[in-house]
Amino acid sequence: MLSYDELTSPERELWDAFPEGRRVDLRTGVPDTDAPPAGDRWGPDRTVRAAVVATLLLGANDDRSGTVAALRLTGARITGRLNLSGTEICHTFSLQGCRLDEAVQLHGATTRTIEITNSWVPGINARARPDRG
């Protein structure tokens, strides 16, 4: 489990925004620089580890009453393997204009809303959980 002290500045911004479902926008405002195919050159100010994304989606920091937690991220490079296989994702998961370094693993995951738009993703590996009838 990650501690808040281990998080980078953009990760803390995402962590703090998550309980209220606020979008975190890490874009610079320069279209060529913000294009996801250029994301392999984005530095630490635009980088979020996949482990942080997974930790939030699996229920960390979602306990503020009166709000709806959601992960909404724009213009970030997500590093590491985002493995959500076999999990139950109870929160909205939205990526816009992001770049993922590795394929997203969703084998057997149960989800609500996943929205990945205008992003560079090397793959999504998913298959439905067998019917337990």
N, CA, C and O atoms as a GROMACS GRO file, in nm:
protein
  532
    1MET      N    1   0.085  -0.119   0.000
    1MET     CA    2   0.000   0.000   0.000
    1MET      C    3   0.089   0.124   0.000
    1MET      O    4   0.186   0.132   0.076
    2LEU      N    5   0.056   0.218  -0.084
    2LEU     CA    6   0.131   0.342  -0.093
    2LEU      C    7   0.090   0.439   0.017
    2LEU      O    8  -0.027   0.447   0.054
    3SER      N    9   0.186   0.512   0.069
    3SER     CA   10   0.153   0.616   0.166
    3SER      C   11   0.154   0.751   0.093
    3SER      O   12   0.219   0.767  -0.010
    4TYR      N   13   0.082   0.845   0.148
    4TYR     CA   14   0.071   0.978   0.087
    4TYR      C   15   0.210   1.041   0.072
    4TYR      O   16   0.235   1.112  -0.026
    5ASP      N   17   0.298   1.017   0.166
    5ASP     CA   18   0.433   1.074   0.160
    5ASP      C   19   0.515   1.021   0.044
    5ASP      O   20   0.610   1.086   0.002
    6GLU      N   21   0.480   0.904  -0.009
    6GLU     CA   22   0.552   0.844  -0.122
    6GLU      C   23   0.504   0.897  -0.257
    6GLU      O   24   0.567   0.869  -0.359
    7LEU      N   25   0.396   0.973  -0.259
    7LEU     CA   26   0.338   1.020  -0.385
    7LEU      C   27   0.412   1.142  -0.440
    7LEU      O   28   0.462   1.225  -0.365
    8THR      N   29   0.417   1.149  -0.572
    8THR     CA   30   0.473   1.266  -0.639
    8THR      C   31   0.367   1.376  -0.641
    8THR      O   32   0.252   1.352  -0.604
    9SER      N   33   0.404   1.494  -0.684
    9SER     CA   34   0.310   1.606  -0.687
    9SER      C   35   0.186   1.576  -0.772
    9SER      O   36   0.075   1.598  -0.724
   10PRO      N   37   0.200   1.526  -0.898
   10PRO     CA   38   0.077   1.495  -0.974
   10PRO      C   39  -0.003   1.381  -0.913
   10PRO      O   40  -0.126   1.379  -0.924
   11GLU      N   41   0.063   1.286  -0.849
   11GLU     CA   42  -0.008   1.177  -0.783
   11GLU      C   43  -0.087   1.228  -0.663
   11GLU      O   44  -0.199   1.183  -0.638
   12ARG      N   45  -0.030   1.321  -0.588
   12ARG     CA   46  -0.102   1.381  -0.476
   12ARG      C   47  -0.222   1.460  -0.524
   12ARG      O   48  -0.328   1.459  -0.462
   13GLU      N   49  -0.206   1.529  -0.635
   13GLU     CA   50  -0.318   1.604  -0.692
   13GLU      C   51  -0.433   1.509  -0.728
   13GLU      O   52  -0.549   1.538  -0.701
   14LEU      N   53  -0.398   1.396  -0.790
   14LEU     CA   54  -0.499   1.296  -0.825
   14LEU      C   55  -0.561   1.236  -0.699
   14LEU      O   56  -0.683   1.219  -0.692
   15TRP      N   57  -0.480   1.203  -0.602
   15TRP     CA   58  -0.526   1.144  -0.475
   15TRP      C   59  -0.626   1.238  -0.407
   15TRP      O   60  -0.731   1.194  -0.358
   16ASP      N   61  -0.593   1.368  -0.403
   16ASP     CA   62  -0.679   1.466  -0.337
   16ASP      C   63  -0.809   1.492  -0.414
   16ASP      O   64  -0.912   1.521  -0.353
   17ALA      N   65  -0.805   1.481  -0.547
   17ALA     CA   66  -0.923   1.505  -0.630
   17ALA      C   67  -1.019   1.386  -0.632
   17ALA      O   68  -1.139   1.403  -0.651
   18PHE      N   69  -0.966   1.266  -0.612
   18PHE     CA   70  -1.044   1.142  -0.626
   18PHE      C   71  -1.172   1.136  -0.543
   18PHE      O   72  -1.276   1.102  -0.597
   19PRO      N   73  -1.169   1.168  -0.413
   19PRO     CA   74  -1.291   1.152  -0.333
   19PRO      C   75  -1.409   1.234  -0.383
   19PRO      O   76  -1.524   1.196  -0.363
   20GLU      N   77  -1.382   1.345  -0.448
   20GLU     CA   78  -1.489   1.431  -0.499
   20GLU      C   79  -1.511   1.412  -0.649
   20GLU      O   80  -1.599   1.476  -0.707
   21GLY      N   81  -1.434   1.325  -0.712
   21GLY     CA   82  -1.449   1.299  -0.855
   21GLY      C   83  -1.402   1.413  -0.944
   21GLY      O   84  -1.443   1.422  -1.060
   22ARG      N   85  -1.317   1.502  -0.890
   22ARG     CA   86  -1.268   1.613  -0.971
   22ARG      C   87  -1.166   1.566  -1.073
   22ARG      O   88  -1.087   1.476  -1.046
   23ARG      N   89  -1.169   1.627  -1.190
   23ARG     CA   90  -1.074   1.596  -1.296
   23ARG      C   91  -0.941   1.664  -1.267
   23ARG      O   92  -0.938   1.781  -1.227
   24VAL      N   93  -0.832   1.591  -1.287
   24VAL     CA   94  -0.697   1.645  -1.278
   24VAL      C   95  -0.645   1.659  -1.420
   24VAL      O   96  -0.640   1.561  -1.495
   25ASP      N   97  -0.608   1.780  -1.458
   25ASP     CA   98  -0.562   1.810  -1.593
   25ASP      C   99  -0.415   1.849  -1.588
   25ASP      O  100  -0.380   1.953  -1.532
   26LEU      N  101  -0.328   1.767  -1.645
   26LEU     CA  102  -0.185   1.790  -1.642
   26LEU      C  103  -0.132   1.843  -1.776
   26LEU      O  104  -0.011   1.850  -1.795
   27ARG      N  105  -0.220   1.879  -1.867
   27ARG     CA  106  -0.176   1.930  -1.997
   27ARG      C  107  -0.106   2.066  -1.982
   27ARG      O  108  -0.126   2.138  -1.885
   28THR      N  109  -0.024   2.096  -2.083
   28THR     CA  110   0.049   2.223  -2.085
   28THR      C  111  -0.027   2.332  -2.159
   28THR      O  112  -0.002   2.451  -2.136
   29GLY      N  113  -0.119   2.294  -2.248
   29GLY     CA  114  -0.189   2.391  -2.331
   29GLY      C  115  -0.126   2.407  -2.468
   29GLY      O  116  -0.177   2.482  -2.550
   30VAL      N  117  -0.016   2.337  -2.494
   30VAL     CA  118   0.051   2.339  -2.625
   30VAL      C  119   0.012   2.211  -2.697
   30VAL      O  120   0.056   2.102  -2.659
   31PRO      N  121  -0.072   2.221  -2.804
   31PRO     CA  122  -0.126   2.101  -2.868
   31PRO      C  123  -0.023   1.996  -2.908
   31PRO      O  124  -0.044   1.877  -2.882
   32ASP      N  125   0.088   2.035  -2.971
   32ASP     CA  126   0.188   1.935  -3.013
   32ASP      C  127   0.253   1.867  -2.893
   32ASP      O  128   0.283   1.748  -2.898
   33THR      N  129   0.275   1.941  -2.788
   33THR     CA  130   0.335   1.886  -2.667
   33THR      C  131   0.238   1.796  -2.593
   33THR      O  132   0.277   1.696  -2.532
   34ASP      N  133   0.109   1.831  -2.597
   34ASP     CA  134   0.007   1.756  -2.524
   34ASP      C  135  -0.044   1.632  -2.598
   34ASP      O  136  -0.119   1.554  -2.540
   35ALA      N  137  -0.005   1.614  -2.723
   35ALA     CA  138  -0.053   1.498  -2.800
   35ALA      C  139  -0.001   1.369  -2.737
   35ALA      O  140   0.119   1.355  -2.716
   36PRO      N  141  -0.090   1.273  -2.707
   36PRO     CA  142  -0.048   1.148  -2.643
   36PRO      C  143   0.066   1.072  -2.712
   36PRO      O  144   0.146   1.010  -2.642
   37PRO      N  145   0.078   1.075  -2.847
   37PRO     CA  146   0.194   1.007  -2.906
   37PRO      C  147   0.328   1.064  -2.860
   37PRO      O  148   0.430   0.996  -2.866
   38ALA      N  149   0.329   1.190  -2.814
   38ALA     CA  150   0.451   1.253  -2.763
   38ALA      C  151   0.470   1.225  -2.614
   38ALA      O  152   0.567   1.272  -2.554
   39GLY      N  153   0.380   1.150  -2.555
   39GLY     CA  154   0.380   1.128  -2.411
   39GLY      C  155   0.502   1.057  -2.356
   39GLY      O  156   0.529   1.065  -2.236
   40ASP      N  157   0.577   0.986  -2.442
   40ASP     CA  158   0.697   0.921  -2.391
   40ASP      C  159   0.804   1.023  -2.352
   40ASP      O  160   0.904   0.986  -2.289
   41ARG      N  161   0.784   1.150  -2.387
   41ARG     CA  162   0.876   1.256  -2.349
   41ARG      C  163   0.824   1.342  -2.234
   41ARG      O  164   0.892   1.435  -2.190
   42TRP      N  165   0.703   1.311  -2.184
   42TRP     CA  166   0.649   1.387  -2.072
   42TRP      C  167   0.729   1.355  -1.947
   42TRP      O  168   0.763   1.239  -1.922
   43GLY      N  169   0.759   1.456  -1.869
   43GLY     CA  170   0.842   1.440  -1.751
   43GLY      C  171   0.763   1.406  -1.626
   43GLY      O  172   0.645   1.374  -1.633
   44PRO      N  173   0.831   1.414  -1.511
   44PRO     CA  174   0.769   1.375  -1.384
   44PRO      C  175   0.650   1.462  -1.345
   44PRO      O  176   0.564   1.418  -1.268
   45ASP      N  177   0.643   1.584  -1.397
   45ASP     CA  178   0.530   1.672  -1.365
   45ASP      C  179   0.401   1.628  -1.432
   45ASP      O  180   0.294   1.681  -1.403
   46ARG      N  181   0.411   1.530  -1.524
   46ARG     CA  182   0.293   1.477  -1.593
   46ARG      C  183   0.283   1.326  -1.580
   46ARG      O  184   0.207   1.263  -1.654
   47THR      N  185   0.356   1.267  -1.488
   47THR     CA  186   0.363   1.122  -1.475
   47THR      C  187   0.294   1.073  -1.348
   47THR      O  188   0.312   1.129  -1.239
   48VAL      N  189   0.213   0.968  -1.364
   48VAL     CA  190   0.144   0.903  -1.253
   48VAL      C  191   0.171   0.754  -1.265
   48VAL      O  192   0.157   0.696  -1.373
   49ARG      N  193   0.210   0.692  -1.156
   49ARG     CA  194   0.234   0.548  -1.158
   49ARG      C  195   0.102   0.471  -1.163
   49ARG      O  196   0.003   0.510  -1.101
   50ALA      N  197   0.103   0.362  -1.238
   50ALA     CA  198  -0.015   0.276  -1.249
   50ALA      C  199  -0.057   0.225  -1.112
   50ALA      O  200  -0.177   0.206  -1.088
   51ALA      N  201   0.036   0.203  -1.023
   51ALA     CA  202   0.004   0.155  -0.888
   51ALA      C  203  -0.084   0.254  -0.813
   51ALA      O  204  -0.170   0.213  -0.735
   52VAL      N  205  -0.065   0.383  -0.836
   52VAL     CA  206  -0.148   0.484  -0.770
   52VAL      C  207  -0.289   0.480  -0.827
   52VAL      O  208  -0.387   0.486  -0.752
   53VAL      N  209  -0.300   0.469  -0.959
   53VAL     CA  210  -0.432   0.459  -1.024
   53VAL      C  211  -0.506   0.337  -0.970
   53VAL      O  212  -0.623   0.348  -0.932
   54ALA      N  213  -0.440   0.222  -0.966
   54ALA     CA  214  -0.504   0.100  -0.918
   54ALA      C  215  -0.546   0.112  -0.772
   54ALA      O  216  -0.656   0.070  -0.735
   55THR      N  217  -0.460   0.168  -0.689
   55THR     CA  218  -0.491   0.183  -0.547
   55THR      C  219  -0.617   0.266  -0.527
   55THR      O  220  -0.702   0.231  -0.445
   56LEU      N  221  -0.630   0.375  -0.602
   56LEU     CA  222  -0.750   0.458  -0.591
   56LEU      C  223  -0.874   0.385  -0.642
   56LEU      O  224  -0.978   0.386  -0.577
   57LEU      N  225  -0.862   0.323  -0.759
   57LEU     CA  226  -0.978   0.253  -0.816
   57LEU      C  227  -1.026   0.139  -0.728
   57LEU      O  228  -1.143   0.100  -0.734
   58LEU      N  229  -0.938   0.085  -0.646
   58LEU     CA  230  -0.975  -0.027  -0.561
   58LEU      C  231  -1.018   0.017  -0.421
   58LEU      O  232  -1.030  -0.065  -0.330
   59GLY      N  233  -1.041   0.149  -0.404
   59GLY     CA  234  -1.108   0.194  -0.283
   59GLY      C  235  -1.030   0.280  -0.187
   59GLY      O  236  -1.085   0.322  -0.085
   60ALA      N  237  -0.904   0.308  -0.214
   60ALA     CA  238  -0.830   0.396  -0.123
   60ALA      C  239  -0.882   0.539  -0.135
   60ALA      O  240  -0.913   0.585  -0.244
   61ASN      N  241  -0.892   0.606  -0.025
   61ASN     CA  242  -0.928   0.748  -0.019
   61ASN      C  243  -1.065   0.779  -0.079
   61ASN      O  244  -1.080   0.882  -0.145
   62ASP      N  245  -1.163   0.694  -0.059
   62ASP     CA  246  -1.296   0.719  -0.116
   62ASP      C  247  -1.403   0.737  -0.008
   62ASP      O  248  -1.521   0.714  -0.033
   63ASP      N  249  -1.362   0.777   0.111
   63ASP     CA  250  -1.454   0.776   0.224
   63ASP      C  251  -1.513   0.911   0.263
   63ASP      O  252  -1.556   0.926   0.378
   64ARG      N  253  -1.518   1.009   0.176
   64ARG     CA  254  -1.584   1.136   0.209
   64ARG      C  255  -1.733   1.124   0.185
   64ARG      O  256  -1.776   1.097   0.074
   65SER      N  257  -1.811   1.144   0.290
   65SER     CA  258  -1.955   1.135   0.272
   65SER      C  259  -2.006   1.256   0.195
   65SER      O  260  -1.950   1.365   0.203
   66GLY      N  261  -2.112   1.235   0.120
   66GLY     CA  262  -2.173   1.343   0.044
   66GLY      C  263  -2.108   1.369  -0.090
   66GLY      O  264  -2.146   1.463  -0.160
   67THR      N  265  -2.009   1.287  -0.130
   67THR     CA  266  -1.944   1.303  -0.260
   67THR      C  267  -1.939   1.168  -0.330
   67THR      O  268  -1.956   1.063  -0.268
   68VAL      N  269  -1.915   1.172  -0.460
   68VAL     CA  270  -1.902   1.050  -0.538
   68VAL      C  271  -1.759   1.042  -0.591
   68VAL      O  272  -1.719   1.121  -0.676
   69ALA      N  273  -1.684   0.947  -0.541
   69ALA     CA  274  -1.546   0.931  -0.582
   69ALA      C  275  -1.539   0.885  -0.728
   69ALA      O  276  -1.621   0.805  -0.772
   70ALA      N  277  -1.440   0.937  -0.801
   70ALA     CA  278  -1.417   0.898  -0.939
   70ALA      C  279  -1.274   0.936  -0.976
   70ALA      O  280  -1.221   1.035  -0.926
   71LEU      N  281  -1.212   0.857  -1.062
   71LEU     CA  282  -1.079   0.888  -1.110
   71LEU      C  283  -1.093   0.948  -1.249
   71LEU      O  284  -1.131   0.880  -1.344
   72ARG      N  285  -1.062   1.076  -1.259
   72ARG     CA  286  -1.071   1.149  -1.385
   72ARG      C  287  -0.938   1.219  -1.408
   72ARG      O  288  -0.900   1.309  -1.333
   73LEU      N  289  -0.867   1.176  -1.512
   73LEU     CA  290  -0.731   1.223  -1.536
   73LEU      C  291  -0.713   1.260  -1.682
   73LEU      O  292  -0.755   1.187  -1.772
   74THR      N  293  -0.652   1.377  -1.707
   74THR     CA  294  -0.628   1.427  -1.842
   74THR      C  295  -0.481   1.464  -1.856
   74THR      O  296  -0.422   1.526  -1.767
   75GLY      N  297  -0.422   1.425  -1.971
   75GLY     CA  298  -0.287   1.469  -2.005
   75GLY      C  299  -0.176   1.409  -1.922
   75GLY      O  300  -0.074   1.474  -1.900
   76ALA      N  301  -0.193   1.286  -1.877
   76ALA     CA  302  -0.092   1.222  -1.793
   76ALA      C  303  -0.027   1.106  -1.866
   76ALA      O  304  -0.087   1.042  -1.952
   77ARG      N  305   0.097   1.080  -1.829
   77ARG     CA  306   0.165   0.957  -1.868
   77ARG      C  307   0.152   0.861  -1.750
   77ARG      O  308   0.187   0.895  -1.637
   78ILE      N  309   0.100   0.742  -1.778
   78ILE     CA  310   0.083   0.642  -1.672
   78ILE      C  311   0.189   0.535  -1.693
   78ILE      O  312   0.192   0.466  -1.795
   79THR      N  313   0.277   0.524  -1.595
   79THR     CA  314   0.389   0.431  -1.606
   79THR      C  315   0.362   0.306  -1.523
   79THR      O  316   0.292   0.308  -1.422
   80GLY      N  317   0.420   0.197  -1.569
   80GLY     CA  318   0.403   0.069  -1.499
   80GLY      C  319   0.280  -0.004  -1.551
   80GLY      O  320   0.208   0.045  -1.637
   81ARG      N  321   0.260  -0.120  -1.497
   81ARG     CA  322   0.151  -0.208  -1.541
   81ARG      C  323   0.025  -0.180  -1.461
   81ARG      O  324   0.024  -0.192  -1.338
   82LEU      N  325  -0.082  -0.141  -1.531
   82LEU     CA  326  -0.211  -0.119  -1.466
   82LEU      C  327  -0.288  -0.250  -1.471
   82LEU      O  328  -0.358  -0.280  -1.568
   83ASN      N  329  -0.273  -0.328  -1.364
   83ASN     CA  330  -0.334  -0.460  -1.356
   83ASN      C  331  -0.454  -0.455  -1.262
   83ASN      O  332  -0.440  -0.446  -1.140
   84LEU      N  333  -0.572  -0.462  -1.322
   84LEU     CA  334  -0.698  -0.462  -1.246
   84LEU      C  335  -0.771  -0.594  -1.264
   84LEU      O  336  -0.891  -0.603  -1.236
   85SER      N  337  -0.700  -0.696  -1.308
   85SER     CA  338  -0.760  -0.827  -1.333
   85SER      C  339  -0.823  -0.883  -1.206
   85SER      O  340  -0.765  -0.880  -1.098
   86GLY      N  341  -0.945  -0.936  -1.224
   86GLY     CA  342  -1.014  -1.002  -1.115
   86GLY      C  343  -1.067  -0.910  -1.006
   86GLY      O  344  -1.111  -0.958  -0.901
   87THR      N  345  -1.064  -0.781  -1.029
   87THR     CA  346  -1.107  -0.686  -0.926
   87THR      C  347  -1.248  -0.635  -0.954
   87THR      O  348  -1.302  -0.653  -1.063
   88GLU      N  349  -1.306  -0.572  -0.854
   88GLU     CA  350  -1.433  -0.503  -0.870
   88GLU      C  351  -1.404  -0.354  -0.860
   88GLU      O  352  -1.363  -0.304  -0.755
   89ILE      N  353  -1.424  -0.284  -0.970
   89ILE     CA  354  -1.397  -0.141  -0.978
   89ILE      C  355  -1.530  -0.070  -0.962
   89ILE      O  356  -1.615  -0.074  -1.052
   90CYS      N  357  -1.549  -0.005  -0.849
   90CYS     CA  358  -1.678   0.057  -0.815
   90CYS      C  359  -1.683   0.206  -0.849
   90CYS      O  360  -1.783   0.272  -0.820
   91HIS      N  361  -1.578   0.258  -0.910
   91HIS     CA  362  -1.571   0.400  -0.938
   91HIS      C  363  -1.557   0.426  -1.087
   91HIS      O  364  -1.503   0.343  -1.160
   92THR      N  365  -1.605   0.541  -1.131
   92THR     CA  366  -1.582   0.583  -1.268
   92THR      C  367  -1.432   0.599  -1.290
   92THR      O  368  -1.361   0.650  -1.203
   93PHE      N  369  -1.386   0.555  -1.406
   93PHE     CA  370  -1.244   0.560  -1.443
   93PHE      C  371  -1.237   0.627  -1.578
   93PHE      O  372  -1.277   0.568  -1.679
   94SER      N  373  -1.188   0.750  -1.583
   94SER     CA  374  -1.186   0.828  -1.706
   94SER      C  375  -1.046   0.882  -1.734
   94SER      O  376  -0.987   0.952  -1.652
   95LEU      N  377  -0.993   0.847  -1.852
   95LEU     CA  378  -0.866   0.901  -1.899
   95LEU      C  379  -0.892   0.975  -2.029
   95LEU      O  380  -0.956   0.922  -2.120
   96GLN      N  381  -0.842   1.096  -2.038
   96GLN     CA  382  -0.853   1.175  -2.162
   96GLN      C  383  -0.714   1.227  -2.197
   96GLN      O  384  -0.645   1.284  -2.113
   97GLY      N  385  -0.675   1.207  -2.323
   97GLY     CA  386  -0.547   1.259  -2.369
   97GLY      C  387  -0.429   1.208  -2.290
   97GLY      O  388  -0.332   1.281  -2.270
   98CYS      N  389  -0.435   1.084  -2.246
   98CYS     CA  390  -0.328   1.025  -2.166
   98CYS      C  391  -0.244   0.929  -2.250
   98CYS      O  392  -0.282   0.892  -2.361
   99ARG      N  393  -0.130   0.891  -2.195
   99ARG     CA  394  -0.045   0.790  -2.257
   99ARG      C  395  -0.014   0.685  -2.152
   99ARG      O  396   0.035   0.717  -2.043
  100LEU      N  397  -0.041   0.561  -2.184
  100LEU     CA  398  -0.008   0.450  -2.096
  100LEU      C  399   0.112   0.377  -2.154
  100LEU      O  400   0.116   0.349  -2.274
  101ASP      N  401   0.210   0.346  -2.070
  101ASP     CA  402   0.330   0.278  -2.117
  101ASP      C  403   0.307   0.129  -2.142
  101ASP      O  404   0.377   0.068  -2.223
  102GLU      N  405   0.207   0.071  -2.074
  102GLU     CA  406   0.180  -0.072  -2.088
  102GLU      C  407   0.030  -0.094  -2.106
  102GLU      O  408  -0.052  -0.008  -2.072
  103ALA      N  409  -0.005  -0.211  -2.158
  103ALA     CA  410  -0.146  -0.246  -2.176
  103ALA      C  411  -0.217  -0.253  -2.042
  103ALA      O  412  -0.158  -0.288  -1.940
  104VAL      N  413  -0.345  -0.218  -2.044
  104VAL     CA  414  -0.430  -0.228  -1.925
  104VAL      C  415  -0.479  -0.372  -1.914
  104VAL      O  416  -0.526  -0.430  -2.012
  105GLN      N  417  -0.469  -0.430  -1.795
  105GLN     CA  418  -0.512  -0.568  -1.770
  105GLN      C  419  -0.646  -0.565  -1.698
  105GLN      O  420  -0.656  -0.516  -1.585
  106LEU      N  421  -0.750  -0.619  -1.763
  106LEU     CA  422  -0.885  -0.618  -1.705
  106LEU      C  423  -0.949  -0.757  -1.705
  106LEU      O  424  -1.072  -0.768  -1.694
  107HIS      N  425  -0.871  -0.863  -1.716
  107HIS     CA  426  -0.927  -0.999  -1.719
  107HIS      C  427  -1.014  -1.025  -1.598
  107HIS      O  428  -0.966  -1.017  -1.484
  108GLY      N  429  -1.140  -1.055  -1.621
  108GLY     CA  430  -1.231  -1.092  -1.513
  108GLY      C  431  -1.269  -0.978  -1.420
  108GLY      O  432  -1.328  -1.002  -1.314
  109ALA      N  433  -1.238  -0.855  -1.457
  109ALA     CA  434  -1.274  -0.741  -1.372
  109ALA      C  435  -1.422  -0.708  -1.389
  109ALA      O  436  -1.479  -0.725  -1.496
  110THR      N  437  -1.482  -0.660  -1.283
  110THR     CA  438  -1.618  -0.608  -1.285
  110THR      C  439  -1.605  -0.458  -1.275
  110THR      O  440  -1.540  -0.406  -1.184
  111THR      N  441  -1.668  -0.386  -1.369
  111THR     CA  442  -1.649  -0.241  -1.372
  111THR      C  443  -1.781  -0.167  -1.381
  111THR      O  444  -1.886  -0.226  -1.410
  112ARG      N  445  -1.774  -0.039  -1.356
  112ARG     CA  446  -1.886   0.052  -1.378
  112ARG      C  447  -1.860   0.121  -1.511
  112ARG      O  448  -1.893   0.068  -1.617
  113THR      N  449  -1.801   0.238  -1.506
  113THR     CA  450  -1.775   0.315  -1.627
  113THR      C  451  -1.625   0.328  -1.648
  113THR      O  452  -1.553   0.374  -1.559
  114ILE      N  453  -1.579   0.286  -1.766
  114ILE     CA  454  -1.442   0.310  -1.807
  114ILE      C  455  -1.449   0.390  -1.935
  114ILE      O  456  -1.511   0.348  -2.033
  115GLU      N  457  -1.385   0.506  -1.934
  115GLU     CA  458  -1.383   0.595  -2.050
  115GLU      C  459  -1.237   0.630  -2.078
  115GLU      O  460  -1.172   0.697  -1.998
  116ILE      N  461  -1.186   0.585  -2.192
  116ILE     CA  462  -1.050   0.618  -2.233
  116ILE      C  463  -1.062   0.681  -2.372
  116ILE      O  464  -1.088   0.611  -2.470
  117THR      N  465  -1.043   0.813  -2.379
  117THR     CA  466  -1.062   0.885  -2.504
  117THR      C  467  -0.937   0.964  -2.541
  117THR      O  468  -0.864   1.014  -2.455
  118ASN      N  469  -0.914   0.975  -2.671
  118ASN     CA  470  -0.801   1.053  -2.725
  118ASN      C  471  -0.671   1.020  -2.653
  118ASN      O  472  -0.591   1.109  -2.625
  119SER      N  473  -0.650   0.893  -2.625
  119SER     CA  474  -0.533   0.849  -2.549
  119SER      C  475  -0.451   0.751  -2.632
  119SER      O  476  -0.500   0.696  -2.730
  120TRP      N  477  -0.328   0.730  -2.591
  120TRP     CA  478  -0.239   0.633  -2.653
  120TRP      C  479  -0.225   0.518  -2.555
  120TRP      O  480  -0.168   0.532  -2.447
  121VAL      N  481  -0.281   0.401  -2.595
  121VAL     CA  482  -0.282   0.283  -2.509
  121VAL      C  483  -0.229   0.166  -2.592
  121VAL      O  484  -0.284   0.137  -2.698
  122PRO      N  485  -0.124   0.099  -2.546
  122PRO     CA  486  -0.069  -0.011  -2.624
  122PRO      C  487  -0.157  -0.136  -2.626
  122PRO      O  488  -0.126  -0.231  -2.698
  123GLY      N  489  -0.264  -0.137  -2.551
  123GLY     CA  490  -0.356  -0.250  -2.554
  123GLY      C  491  -0.442  -0.256  -2.429
  123GLY      O  492  -0.408  -0.200  -2.324
  124ILE      N  493  -0.554  -0.326  -2.444
  124ILE     CA  494  -0.640  -0.355  -2.331
  124ILE      C  495  -0.667  -0.504  -2.336
  124ILE      O  496  -0.725  -0.555  -2.432
  125ASN      N  497  -0.625  -0.572  -2.233
  125ASN     CA  498  -0.646  -0.716  -2.225
  125ASN      C  499  -0.761  -0.743  -2.130
  125ASN      O  500  -0.751  -0.720  -2.009
  126ALA      N  501  -0.869  -0.793  -2.188
  126ALA     CA  502  -0.988  -0.817  -2.106
  126ALA      C  503  -1.063  -0.938  -2.159
  126ALA      O  504  -1.064  -0.965  -2.279
  127ARG      N  505  -1.123  -1.007  -2.069
  127ARG     CA  506  -1.215  -1.114  -2.107
  127ARG      C  507  -1.316  -1.123  -1.993
  127ARG      O  508  -1.283  -1.099  -1.877
  128ALA      N  509  -1.437  -1.158  -2.029
  128ALA     CA  510  -1.543  -1.164  -1.930
  128ALA      C  511  -1.518  -1.277  -1.830
  128ALA      O  512  -1.457  -1.379  -1.862
  129ARG      N  513  -1.566  -1.253  -1.712
  129ARG     CA  514  -1.564  -1.356  -1.609
  129ARG      C  515  -1.665  -1.463  -1.649
  129ARG      O  516  -1.774  -1.428  -1.696
  130PRO      N  517  -1.635  -1.589  -1.634
  130PRO     CA  518  -1.730  -1.694  -1.671
  130PRO      C  519  -1.862  -1.678  -1.593
  130PRO      O  520  -1.863  -1.638  -1.477
  131ASP      N  521  -1.972  -1.708  -1.660
  131ASP     CA  522  -2.102  -1.701  -1.596
  131ASP      C  523  -2.106  -1.802  -1.482
  131ASP      O  524  -2.077  -1.920  -1.500
  132ARG      N  525  -2.143  -1.753  -1.366
  132ARG     CA  526  -2.145  -1.841  -1.248
  132ARG      C  527  -2.282  -1.899  -1.224
  132ARG      O  528  -2.306  -1.969  -1.126
  133GLY      N  529  -2.376  -1.868  -1.319
  133GLY     CA  530  -2.509  -1.922  -1.321
  133GLY      C  531  -2.567  -1.955  -1.195
  133GLY      O  532  -2.680  -2.002  -1.188
   0.00000   0.00000   0.00000
